[in-house]
Structure formats: C-alpha cells, structure tokens
C-alpha cells in the first residue's frame, strides 16, 4: 500500500459537515445538530425526533444509575429488543445490581435481586463469569477499590449506554455505526497495515487522541 495515492484526494466541506451531522443525530445531540444546521446551512436528514428524545432519555437513565428505568423505556420503544438481545439485557440488570451495591443496599436485598433477575441468564459461560465478578463486589466496603472496579466506573456505564443506543437504532433498521466511526475504523486498519509493511517508526499506530492534538 502506497499512502501517496491518497495525497490528492480532496474532501469537500459539505461531506465533513454531513459526517458530523450523522454522528450528532446518532448520539442524540439534537440541539448541537440544530446549531450546526443553522450555522453552516447543513441539511438535516429526516429523523424521528420523538424516537431521538426517548433514546436520549434511555441513555441518560443508564448514565444516571437508573438501569431499571432504562429497561422499562427500552421495552416501550423497542418491545422485543431485550428479549432477543440477552447479553444487553443482562448487562443492564448487572448495572442495577452494581447500583444497589454502590448505594450501600443490604446484601440480602442485592442477593435476592441476583437470584430472581440475574440467575435465569447463567446458562451462558460469559454470563456466569460476569455474575461472579459483580457478586464479588459485595465483599468490598468500597467497590471502587475492588479488582472489579471497572464495573462501577462511568466509562463502563457509557459503554453499555452506547451499546443500547446502537441496538435500538438497529432494531429500527437504522445503521448501528455512524460514518465517522467507520472512517476511524478504516483509518486504524489502514495504519496497522502500513505499520506492518513499513515499520512502526515510519507509520506509528493511529491514535485519535494524538491526532486531535494536531
């Protein structure tokens, strides 16, 4: 692969705006999308604003430690989604269990929830392993200082929220990934190929953080 073949490619400003717009609408940043459209005259694709608002609320519930509310609203918006996507349903229930432990709920209450709501999922090995991890949180006075601290982190909640948003979009026959995400994936793969062919000194691995620094 010769990177010089891409040197003369011109990216139009409208294309950049369209990529950014799709990312904003995908992630329910509707106010920012409206501002972009107003400032640059970017045409917004037709979207279901009610669906977007409810997706935004669902993600907010996940991030605000209200997993059961997120489940309830998801079942209203996409009725059979969680029945079909057992992994996602299990992740949301695990978040509620973690919420209970983090809030200092009694062990008995948390264990009862695990027995009634989580136990039916333990037919899959990955669910068994995850259940063991979250149950282990009960042994720590401060779960954030436990070896499973990532399960109580805001980053993990964001990951579950993003997965849920993507699943809801796909359930409604919309793309689960934005053009921006796919471009970043392609850039990462291309850079990996260049590194393998020319050495890491010539083309170090792609880093979005470093690229944003300029």
Number of C-alpha atoms within 10 A of each C-alpha: 9 7 9 7 8 8 7 7 7 7 8 8 9 13 11 11 17 18 16 17 25 19 18 18 20 22 16 21 16 17 11 13 19 17 12 18 16 11 9 10 12 17 14 14 10 6 10 8 12 9 15 19 14 17 25 18 17 24 25 17 18 25 20 13 19 17 26 16 16 24 19 12 17 22 14 12 17 14 13 12 20 19 11 10 12 13 14 18 18 21 20 23 18 23 24 21 26 23 18 18 25 17 9 14 14 11 14 9 13 19 16 12 17 19 11 9 14 20 15 12 16 14 9 10 10 12 20 14 11 16 20 11 15 21 17 14 23 21 12 12 12 13 22 15 12 16 12 14 15 14 20 21 12 14 12 15 22 15 13 19 24 16 16 26 22 19 21 21 19 14 16 13 9 13 14 18 15 19 16 16 13 11 12 14 12 12 16 16 14 16 19 18 15 19 17 14 13 13 12 13 8 11 15 14 18 16 12 12 8 8 8 7 6 6
